[in-house]
Amino acid sequence: EMIFGFILGLLNFCIFGPFVIGLTVAKFPLVFLSCTLHAIYYASLAVAESGGWCLCVAIGCFLGIAFGEVFLALGICVSIVAKAVATFLWPAYIASGWLRSIGARRIGGGARLAICNSFKAGYQVLWASDMLTNSCILMRFDLSGQAMDEFKQIA
């Protein structure tokens, strides 16, 4: 089952991987711009409320945004790698039957069930990746919480 799961994970990576990576790369400028504009907005509020310390707060906000942009770009690159790895591992994990064996008795479904569940898991990774990117663009991280609840119900 493990070798079969590995093969299905590789197949899912070949099918869903380009979409997951492509969507993340295509939305990279939107995530970067959205996070930058939110940071500038909140920094300008902090500068406006600082009163006499306006110049010090402005310099601090500028440096914070500059360093934040570097970490944001690195975070998005790490996100691309993590999503690619998840596109391979999650379907392989589902297809090998490890999820069924935790806390439940094993149900023999054969290769057809494993293949079907593997492709569902590949689509779950694509869906979760897109949901995470959209919640970052909108700066609504409560959407990620809702998505994780739905994701647990499907799994």
C-alpha positions in Angstrom: 0.0 0.0 0.0 2.8 2.4 0.7 4.4 2.0 -2.7 0.9 2.4 -4.3 0.4 5.5 -2.2 3.8 6.9 -3.3 2.9 6.3 -6.9 -0.5 8.0 -6.5 1.2 10.9 -4.6 3.6 11.4 -7.5 0.7 11.2 -10.0 -1.2 13.8 -8.0 1.8 16.0 -7.9 2.1 15.9 -11.7 -1.6 16.7 -12.1 -2.3 19.2 -9.3 1.2 20.5 -8.6 1.4 22.8 -11.6 -1.9 24.3 -10.7 -1.0 24.8 -7.1 2.3 26.3 -7.8 1.0 28.3 -10.8 -1.8 29.9 -8.7 0.6 30.8 -5.9 3.0 32.4 -8.3 0.3 34.2 -10.2 -1.2 35.6 -7.0 2.2 36.5 -5.6 2.0 40.1 -6.7 -1.5 40.5 -5.3 -0.6 39.0 -1.9 2.6 41.2 -1.8 0.7 44.4 -2.7 -2.2 43.7 -0.4 0.0 43.0 2.6 2.1 46.1 1.8 -0.9 48.4 1.5 -2.3 47.1 4.8 1.0 47.7 6.5 1.2 51.2 5.1 -2.4 51.9 6.2 -1.8 50.8 9.8 1.6 52.5 9.9 0.1 55.8 8.7 -2.5 55.5 11.5 0.3 55.0 14.0 2.2 58.0 12.7 -1.0 60.2 12.8 -1.7 59.2 16.4 1.9 59.6 17.6 1.8 63.4 18.1 5.3 64.8 19.0 7.0 61.5 18.3 5.8 61.6 14.7 9.2 61.5 13.0 10.5 58.6 15.2 7.4 56.6 14.6 7.5 57.3 10.9 11.1 56.1 10.6 10.3 53.0 12.7 7.3 52.2 10.5 9.3 52.7 7.4 12.0 50.3 8.6 9.4 47.8 9.8 7.7 47.8 6.4 11.0 47.5 4.6 12.1 44.5 6.6 8.6 43.1 6.6 8.6 43.1 2.8 11.8 40.9 2.7 10.2 38.4 5.2 7.0 38.5 3.3 8.7 37.6 0.0 10.6 34.8 1.8 7.4 33.6 3.4 5.7 33.3 0.0 8.6 31.4 -1.4 8.5 29.0 1.6 4.7 28.7 1.0 5.3 27.7 -2.6 7.6 24.9 -1.5 5.3 23.8 1.3 2.3 23.7 -1.1 4.3 21.6 -3.6 5.3 19.1 -0.9 1.7 18.9 0.4 0.5 18.2 -3.1 2.6 15.1 -3.1 2.4 14.0 0.6 -1.3 14.5 1.4 -2.7 12.3 -1.5 0.0 9.7 -0.9 -1.0 9.7 2.8 -4.6 9.3 2.0 -4.1 6.6 -0.7 -1.8 4.5 1.5 -4.7 4.2 4.1 -2.9 5.6 7.1 -5.7 8.0 7.8 -8.2 5.1 7.9 -6.0 3.1 10.3 -5.9 5.8 13.0 -8.6 5.2 15.6 -10.8 3.0 13.4 -10.9 -0.5 12.0 -9.6 -0.9 8.5 -12.0 -1.0 5.7 -10.9 -2.8 2.5 -11.9 -0.7 -0.4 -9.3 -1.8 -2.9 -7.4 0.2 -5.4 -10.4 2.0 -6.8 -11.3 3.6 -3.5 -7.6 4.5 -2.9 -7.3 6.2 -6.3 -10.6 8.1 -5.8 -9.6 9.2 -2.3 -6.2 10.2 -3.6 -7.5 12.5 -6.3 -10.0 14.0 -3.8 -7.0 14.7 -1.5 -5.1 16.3 -4.4 -8.1 18.6 -5.1 -8.3 19.4 -1.3 -4.7 20.6 -1.5 -5.5 22.8 -4.5 -8.6 24.2 -2.8 -6.8 24.8 0.6 -3.9 26.5 -1.2 -6.2 28.8 -3.1 -8.2 29.6 0.1 -5.1 30.4 2.0 -3.9 32.8 -0.8 -7.3 34.5 -1.1 -7.5 35.0 2.7 -4.0 36.6 2.6 -5.1 38.9 -0.2 -8.2 40.0 1.6 -6.5 40.0 5.0 -9.4 37.9 6.4 -7.7 35.1 8.2 -11.1 34.0 9.7 -11.8 32.5 6.3 -8.8 30.2 6.8 -10.3 29.0 10.1 -13.6 28.2 8.3 -11.7 26.4 5.5 -9.8 24.3 8.0 -13.1 23.3 9.7 -14.5 22.2 6.4 -11.3 20.5 5.5 -11.4 18.4 8.7 -15.0 17.3 7.9 -14.0 16.1 4.5 -10.9 14.3 5.7 
